[in-house]
Amino acid sequence: QARLVESGGGLVQAGDSLSLSCVASGFTFRQWNMGWYHQAPGKERDAVAWINANGNAEYADSVKGRFKISRNNSNNTLFLHIDNIKPEDTGTYFCVRIAHMQAPPTIWGKGTLVTVSS
């Protein structure tokens, strides 16, 4: 059964950097496009970054320059690095598997919560 497990969330200060991880299992990770979604408190989930099987990345305009998505196919792990984190980055971050870049996810992780204090 395909599964995604995120980690790395917590309480951070505005201006800090933070790295999130997602370990995939139950499917051939290296063959799939992947992504990250962000859900701020009380709001809908928004896609923030995507990466294809070859490692090419795309970003939502709102996070370009601060977020970096990457992957390690040898250990089935997806990463999201956030620089200069802001209070509006607070929320739950979800790792997703996608069939095509920017397509709706086919599998969701349970998420990891990030809280940014100002």
C-alpha positions as semicolon CSV with decimal commas, in nm:
position;residue;x (nm);y (nm);z (nm)
1;Q;0,000;0,000;0,000
2;A;0,138;0,338;-0,099
3;R;0,221;0,559;0,194
4;L;0,377;0,902;0,256
5;V;0,505;1,007;0,599
6;E;0,613;1,365;0,661
7;S;0,841;1,492;0,935
8;G;1,038;1,799;1,033
9;G;0,764;2,034;1,142
10;G;0,765;2,228;1,467
11;L;0,789;2,574;1,614
12;V;1,034;2,809;1,446
13;Q;1,113;3,179;1,452
14;A;1,043;3,408;1,159
15;G;1,356;3,439;0,948
16;D;1,480;3,089;1,028
17;S;1,523;2,807;0,780
18;L;1,340;2,477;0,800
19;S;1,361;2,147;0,617
20;L;1,075;1,903;0,588
21;S;1,107;1,541;0,482
22;C;0,870;1,284;0,342
23;V;0,946;0,914;0,324
24;A;0,758;0,719;0,061
25;S;0,683;0,349;0,066
26;G;0,467;0,098;-0,117
27;F;0,537;0,227;-0,469
28;T;0,831;0,292;-0,701
29;F;0,918;0,640;-0,579
30;R;1,172;0,722;-0,848
31;Q;0,910;0,683;-1,122
32;W;0,664;0,933;-0,976
33;N;0,627;1,309;-0,975
34;M;0,586;1,447;-0,626
35;G;0,480;1,768;-0,456
36;W;0,411;1,963;-0,139
37;Y;0,090;2,134;-0,032
38;H;0,042;2,390;0,243
39;Q;-0,273;2,440;0,445
40;A;-0,283;2,752;0,659
41;P;-0,516;2,751;0,960
42;G;-0,876;2,785;0,847
43;K;-0,786;2,784;0,478
44;E;-0,781;2,539;0,190
45;R;-0,480;2,338;0,087
46;D;-0,261;2,507;-0,174
47;A;0,010;2,349;-0,382
48;V;0,348;2,512;-0,327
49;A;0,604;2,295;-0,508
50;W;0,631;2,007;-0,751
51;I;0,919;1,794;-0,871
52;N;0,922;1,545;-1,152
53;A;1,090;1,208;-1,159
54;N;1,399;1,365;-1,317
55;G;1,434;1,626;-1,045
56;N;1,298;1,927;-1,233
57;A;1,112;2,158;-0,997
58;E;0,828;2,407;-1,025
59;Y;0,696;2,646;-0,759
60;A;0,391;2,849;-0,680
61;D;0,459;3,218;-0,737
62;S;0,403;3,291;-0,369
63;V;0,701;3,082;-0,259
64;K;0,952;3,124;-0,541
65;G;1,293;3,214;-0,410
66;R;1,231;3,085;-0,056
67;F;1,117;2,725;-0,102
68;K;1,324;2,448;-0,256
69;I;1,190;2,103;-0,331
70;S;1,428;1,813;-0,383
71;R;1,430;1,437;-0,376
72;N;1,660;1,146;-0,302
73;N;1,547;0,850;-0,507
74;S;1,798;0,617;-0,342
75;N;1,616;0,638;-0,010
76;N;1,266;0,728;-0,132
77;T;1,266;1,068;0,033
78;L;1,118;1,401;-0,071
79;F;1,234;1,726;0,086
80;L;1,110;2,082;0,120
81;H;1,355;2,347;0,238
82;I;1,219;2,684;0,342
83;D;1,443;2,987;0,380
84;N;1,350;3,310;0,558
85;I;1,039;3,150;0,696
86;K;0,746;3,384;0,754
87;P;0,445;3,378;0,988
88;E;0,221;3,317;0,686
89;D;0,408;2,990;0,627
90;T;0,240;2,856;0,940
91;G;0,025;2,554;0,873
92;T;0,031;2,191;0,784
93;Y;0,253;2,072;0,502
94;F;0,148;1,768;0,306
95;C;0,360;1,549;0,084
96;V;0,176;1,426;-0,223
97;R;0,221;1,195;-0,516
98;I;0,106;1,330;-0,850
99;A;0,063;1,178;-1,194
100;H;0,170;1,494;-1,376
101;M;0,328;1,820;-1,271
102;Q;0,072;2,046;-1,101
103;A;-0,195;1,776;-1,135
104;P;-0,424;1,690;-0,842
105;P;-0,258;1,448;-0,600
106;T;-0,327;1,078;-0,612
107;I;-0,191;1,013;-0,262
108;W;-0,158;1,240;0,042
109;G;0,051;1,210;0,353
110;K;-0,099;1,302;0,689
111;G;0,102;1,620;0,711
112;T;0,348;1,788;0,943
113;L;0,263;2,107;1,132
114;V;0,483;2,414;1,112
115;T;0,426;2,709;1,342
116;V;0,618;3,030;1,280
117;S;0,643;3,284;1,558
118;S;0,707;3,647;1,477
